[in-house]
Amino acid sequence: MDFELTQEQQLLKKNIGDFAREELAPLVREIDEKEGFSWEVWGKLASLGILGLPAPEEYGGEGVEDLLTQVIVIEELARYDFSSAANLTSNWAIIRKLKEDGTKEHKARYLERLCKGEVVGSFAQTEPDSGSDVSSLRTNARYENGNYILNGDKVFVTQAGEAEFTIVAARINEEDGKKGAISMFLVERDRPGYILGEKEAKLGFRGSTTRSLALNDCMIPASNLLGEKGKGLKTALRGLANGRLLTAAQALGQAQAALDESIKYSKERTQFGRPIGQFQLVQAKLADMAIGLESARYLTYYAAWLRDNDKPFAIYSSMAKTLATDVAMKAAVEAVQIFGGYGFMRDQPVESIMRNVKITQIYEGTNEIQRLIIARELLGETRSFRELYGQK
Ligand SMILES: Cc1cc2nc3c(=O)[nH]c(=O)nc-3n(C[C@H](O)[C@H](O)[C@H](O)COP(=O)(O)OP(=O)(O)OC[C@H]3O[C@@H](n4cnc5c(N)ncnc54)[C@H](O)[C@@H]3O)c2cc1C
């Protein structure tokens, strides 16, 4: 067993950390207050050359396929700037979708510009009445004379309004909107009938723009079908196994930040004549944070290693997502407690960790859904689950 990161991974981690601490961290608070995606920050990430990390080199990417390296980048970025890490995760998911399912023309149209940071994309699957139960989605795509006409409502679309295009999950051809198989479509923002809602006000992850999206007789050419007709759900769920590990990485970075800040404060803050870090109840909190963080980190790295070595990893991905995000939420709450009343204040570093981390327990499949997936595997009920979730 080799637990050592490669020299390249160590160097990348250091570069990302130095960059994020110096260039991004100073902007985080202002962006959180203003709420919304920052093109300034996106430009900085572009200059670092990581927007297209997993994209093929011929499209201006770095061609870094291995998930462990991707996890390390997201984790280190999230330590200093949660929104950037989450936005980058979303950019990579869109790149991966285009890379795996896009035609030559789709790739030529978007990949290079996504890698350069000239455009961002968005992904719209969730609907007002279809969240965890993805298979109940109703958005409909009707085929007519070489075009698809889309109708339906999407919610919680990250980067909607900033994005040049949206990958929309919809059912083909069924008038009742219930039975047709789910497919994916590229919908450009300037298509008539592509109607954005107001920007949502959020608890955390405020360096992103979230809106609803209505598709109202929105016509796109049939060539905008992304991937095989009717295979949209399967490919989306397969992508989730990767996405979940990157969500775990977001949580690890924030848990590390919670621990860093808590250690610092425990040495600085004096009560009853001594630093609070000398009280055993505070020490126990620090120790528990570190235990949780290290356990979650190694499960996450292990799951990424399984994927990179072409072994079944989807269940481990669900386990890592659940553990890392739960550990991070607990660490964030304890960090606020260690800071006492100051922890509750906006100008202190830990309250935003608590607000940001919450989303990691919800998106990419809630932790309840992860537990269901894991339990069904344990109970041997998972043949179809294995297929759905891409496990070999
Ligand atoms: C900030 C943000 C960004 C997002 N970005 C995107 C995006 O870009 N694109 C996109 O398509 N979606 C996005 N989402 C949507 C996100 O993926 C969903 O919110 C998530 O999948 C949960 O769906 P829901 O909110 O409808 O909750 P629901 O599915 O209604 O769940 C409500 C509660 O019930 C629980 N629950 C549901 N079913 C079960 C069950 N069978 N057993 C036990 N418990 C259950 C859930 O775990 C949860 O606690 C985003 C959401 C947020 C908040």
Ligand as a Chemical Component Dictionary entry (heavy atoms), coordinates in Angstrom:
data_LIG
# 
_chem_comp.id                   LIG 
_chem_comp.type                 NON-POLYMER 
_chem_comp.pdbx_formal_charge   0 
_chem_comp.three_letter_code    LIG 
# 
loop_
_chem_comp_atom.comp_id 
_chem_comp_atom.atom_id 
_chem_comp_atom.alt_atom_id 
_chem_comp_atom.type_symbol 
_chem_comp_atom.charge 
_chem_comp_atom.model_Cartn_x 
_chem_comp_atom.model_Cartn_y 
_chem_comp_atom.model_Cartn_z 
_chem_comp_atom.pdbx_ordinal 
LIG C1  C1  C 0 -27.357 25.572 -4.187  1  
LIG C2  C2  C 0 -27.896 24.450 -5.007  2  
LIG C3  C3  C 0 -27.378 24.192 -6.263  3  
LIG C4  C4  C 0 -27.913 23.189 -7.048  4  
LIG N1  N1  N 0 -27.448 23.028 -8.328  5  
LIG C5  C5  C 0 -28.123 22.214 -9.160  6  
LIG C6  C6  C 0 -27.839 22.205 -10.565 7  
LIG O1  O1  O 0 -26.930 22.921 -11.035 8  
LIG N2  N2  N 0 -28.584 21.414 -11.375 9  
LIG C7  C7  C 0 -29.572 20.613 -10.889 10 
LIG O2  O2  O 0 -30.202 19.924 -11.680 11 
LIG N3  N3  N 0 -29.868 20.581 -9.560  12 
LIG C8  C8  C 0 -29.183 21.375 -8.696  13 
LIG N4  N4  N 0 -29.511 21.403 -7.354  14 
LIG C9  C9  C 0 -30.581 20.544 -6.870  15 
LIG C10 C10 C 0 -30.133 19.457 -5.899  16 
LIG O3  O3  O 0 -29.434 18.463 -6.586  17 
LIG C11 C11 C 0 -31.387 18.964 -5.198  18 
LIG O4  O4  O 0 -31.773 20.003 -4.296  19 
LIG C12 C12 C 0 -31.203 17.660 -4.457  20 
LIG O5  O5  O 0 -31.030 16.606 -5.362  21 
LIG C13 C13 C 0 -32.388 17.328 -3.551  22 
LIG O6  O6  O 0 -33.606 17.462 -4.218  23 
LIG P1  P1  P 0 -34.788 18.306 -3.530  24 
LIG O7  O7  O 0 -34.189 19.625 -3.138  25 
LIG O8  O8  O 0 -35.943 18.320 -4.437  26 
LIG O9  O9  O 0 -35.126 17.531 -2.193  27 
LIG P2  P2  P 0 -36.129 16.288 -2.057  28 
LIG O10 O10 O 0 -35.783 15.219 -3.014  29 
LIG O11 O11 O 0 -37.528 16.803 -2.047  30 
LIG O12 O12 O 0 -35.775 15.780 -0.599  31 
LIG C14 C14 C 0 -36.273 16.406 0.597   32 
LIG C15 C15 C 0 -35.771 15.573 1.781   33 
LIG O13 O13 O 0 -36.335 14.263 1.716   34 
LIG C16 C16 C 0 -35.321 13.293 1.718   35 
LIG N5  N5  N 0 -35.687 12.158 0.876   36 
LIG C17 C17 C 0 -36.138 12.172 -0.419  37 
LIG N6  N6  N 0 -36.360 10.941 -0.862  38 
LIG C18 C18 C 0 -36.042 10.103 0.173   39 
LIG C19 C19 C 0 -36.057 8.698  0.354   40 
LIG N7  N7  N 0 -36.423 7.867  -0.644  41 
LIG N8  N8  N 0 -35.680 8.207  1.544   42 
LIG C20 C20 C 0 -35.278 9.022  2.545   43 
LIG N9  N9  N 0 -35.239 10.348 2.447   44 
LIG C21 C21 C 0 -35.616 10.889 1.269   45 
LIG C22 C22 C 0 -34.088 14.020 1.164   46 
LIG O14 O14 O 0 -32.883 13.363 1.523   47 
LIG C23 C23 C 0 -34.250 15.385 1.789   48 
LIG O15 O15 O 0 -33.764 15.376 3.090   49 
LIG C24 C24 C 0 -28.957 22.393 -6.545  50 
LIG C25 C25 C 0 -29.459 22.625 -5.264  51 
LIG C26 C26 C 0 -28.962 23.645 -4.514  52 
LIG C27 C27 C 0 -29.581 23.917 -3.160  53 
# 
loop_
_chem_comp_bond.comp_id 
_chem_comp_bond.atom_id_1 
_chem_comp_bond.atom_id_2 
_chem_comp_bond.value_order 
_chem_comp_bond.pdbx_ordinal 
LIG C1  C2  SING 1  
LIG C2  C3  SING 2  
LIG C2  C26 DOUB 3  
LIG C3  C4  DOUB 4  
LIG C4  N1  SING 5  
LIG C4  C24 SING 6  
LIG N1  C5  DOUB 7  
LIG C5  C6  SING 8  
LIG C5  C8  SING 9  
LIG C6  O1  DOUB 10 
LIG C6  N2  SING 11 
LIG N2  C7  SING 12 
LIG C7  O2  DOUB 13 
LIG C7  N3  SING 14 
LIG N3  C8  DOUB 15 
LIG C8  N4  SING 16 
LIG N4  C9  SING 17 
LIG N4  C24 SING 18 
LIG C9  C10 SING 19 
LIG C10 O3  SING 20 
LIG C10 C11 SING 21 
LIG C11 O4  SING 22 
LIG C11 C12 SING 23 
LIG C12 O5  SING 24 
LIG C12 C13 SING 25 
LIG C13 O6  SING 26 
LIG O6  P1  SING 27 
LIG P1  O7  DOUB 28 
LIG P1  O8  SING 29 
LIG P1  O9  SING 30 
LIG O9  P2  SING 31 
LIG P2  O10 DOUB 32 
LIG P2  O11 SING 33 
LIG P2  O12 SING 34 
LIG O12 C14 SING 35 
LIG C14 C15 SING 36 
LIG C15 O13 SING 37 
LIG C15 C23 SING 38 
LIG O13 C16 SING 39 
LIG C16 N5  SING 40 
LIG C16 C22 SING 41 
LIG N5  C17 SING 42 
LIG N5  C21 SING 43 
LIG C17 N6  DOUB 44 
LIG N6  C18 SING 45 
LIG C18 C19 SING 46 
LIG C18 C21 DOUB 47 
LIG C19 N7  SING 48 
LIG C19 N8  DOUB 49 
LIG N8  C20 SING 50 
LIG C20 N9  DOUB 51 
LIG N9  C21 SING 52 
LIG C22 O14 SING 53 
LIG C22 C23 SING 54 
LIG C23 O15 SING 55 
LIG C24 C25 DOUB 56 
LIG C25 C26 SING 57 
LIG C26 C27 SING 58 
# 
